[in-house]
Amino acid sequence: MPKFDDLVPGSMAKLITLFQLLPKKHQILLCILVVFAFIVLIFPVDDASASRQTPATNSNIRYEVPLAFRTPAAPAAVETSESGVPEESEAAAEAITEEITDETQQALEPKTDTEPSAMAELEHFDIKPGDTLAAVFNRAQLSAREVYDITQQPLAKQNLIKIMPGEEIIIGKDSNGALQELRYQIDAISTLIILKNGEGYQAKVTNKDVENRQQFVSAEIKSNFWNAGVDAGLTPAQIMQLATIFGWDVDFALDLRAGDSFALVYEQEYADGEFLRNGNIMAAEFINQGQRYTAVRYTDGNYYSADGRSMRKAFLRSPVDFKYVSSNFNPKRLHPVTGLVRPHRGVDYVAAIGTPIKAAGDGKVIEASYNQYNGNYVFIKHNDTYTTKYLHLNKRKVKRGDNIKQGQIIGTLGRTGRVTGAHLHYEFIVNGTHRNPRTVDLPKALPIATKEKAKFMAISNQLMATIAHNQQIRIARQ
């Protein structure tokens, strides 16, 4: 008779043997579970019936079945790669990897100060006549806290207090109306920027990169110096600067002649390719009655002749911009009022009442008063050798004891005292003796320092060569 192990397959025999080794109670429980599972598999009709009785309105409701009770579907045939992994799975894994990489890179990218999605459009607030900073902030609807935080910034204190009519303040807020950015253009180059920084604000001043370009101009005087400068394209300020530079050597009221000429090289400032303003005159030459004068600007801000002699003398040749001389220096002049011969120890310069009168040189006011002969007058002592006097002023701008700088306005031209018309009576005294202000040899200022001479000459030679080259081109084109 065959044994039980011969009738039952090997795997099943092992299960039965394992079952026989279990305790009696465990055997009974296992049998109950097997019977229950058998009944569920044999009688699935109730589930189908229940489905048919479900109302039509619930036909689209989807119920999640526990994983343990789901019937596994037969796997579809898929292509596999050489590694044995389905190719669809590899493609899906690559797509997920790329998505994760993109999200990671976006998270790591630095955020800008203001994102377009979060920042409202910048608003421009014009500064109107009579406006205060508080009024502008009120129109911008800034909170008291925001105003306080902004005005505590040192750069804001220094610059926002200077606002002028015609300027503007630019303000940017986020979607919640909170201040994020403030901009104020200080000048053509500098801009104040205040940005939100955490709970507070941070201020900075940004400056445009300024580029200096050289511009050449030349002209011949036909009628007068002013018209020649305007025709050459110079601004009024440049014309006056050129006259000041050569004013020590050339009397622009009396010495100019038709045919005189000038040429100069000056700077123009550009920022981001846009013209900002005219800069300093770097070098110039002036031909007056056949005499050539040159001027070169050095790094100390002063002008020297091309060979290094100072263009600035110790005294101005004339202390007022006048129309003409009504009476020259004359020791035997017949007085126009008394009719008596009286020495005229100065020069009378005629100009409109109120024309500014400048100090001829540095010094100290030793007299500033009025009498019936001199009218309003000012006397300036420059040193133990030189004294200058200014008579018949309309108004005095200085008082006795004041220290004066050359070119400082000391009064205005008038007709006070014993005079027949408005003019300035100007006297120049050397060691107690009156000298003709128009012909006296004026003391020279110091030349370029010896240690700076080589550097200056390199600059001078280059600039004067630029003027000469451009002059040749101009002549060739005529």
FENDA-V845514 format. One line per field, one symbol per residue. ss: DSSP state (H for helix, E for strand, - for the rest). burial: # if it has 9 or more other ideal C-beta (glycine too) atoms within 8 Angstrom, else .. A space follows every 10 residues. Layout:
BEGIN
ss->???
burial->???
END
This chain:
BEGIN
ss->---HHHH--H HHHHHHHHHH H--HHHHHHH HHHHHHHHHH HH--HHHHHH HH---HHH-- ------HHH- ---------E -----EHHHH HHHHHHHHHH HHHHHHHH-- --------E- --EEEE---- --HHHHHHH- ---HHHHHHH H--HHHHHHH HH-----EEE EEEE----EE EEEEE----E EEEEEEE--E EEEEEEE--E EEEEEEEEEE ----HHHHHH H----HHHHH HHHHHH---- ---------- EEEEEEEEEE E--EEEEEEE EEEEEEEE-- EEEEEEE--- --EE-----E --E------E ---EEEE--E ---E------ E--E--EEEE -----EEE-- --EEEEEEEE E---EEEEEE E----EEEEE EEEEEE---- --EE----EE EEEE------ --EEEEEEEE --EEE----- ---E-----H HHHHHHHHHH HHHHHHHHHH HHHHHHH-
burial->.......#.. ..#..#..#. .#....#..# .......... .......... .......... .......... .......... #....##..# .......... .......... ...#....## .##.#.#... #.#..##..# .#...##.## #.#.###.## ..#...#### ####....## ######...# ######.... #.#.#..#.# .#.#.####. #...#.#### .#.#...##. ###.####.# ###.##...# ########## #....#.#.. ########.. ..######.. .#####.### #.######## .#..#..##. ..#.#..... ...#.##### #.#.###### #.###..#.. ...####### ##...##### ####.#.#.. .#.#.#.#.# #######.#. .######### ...#####.# .#.#..##.. .##..##.## ..##.##..# #..#....
END
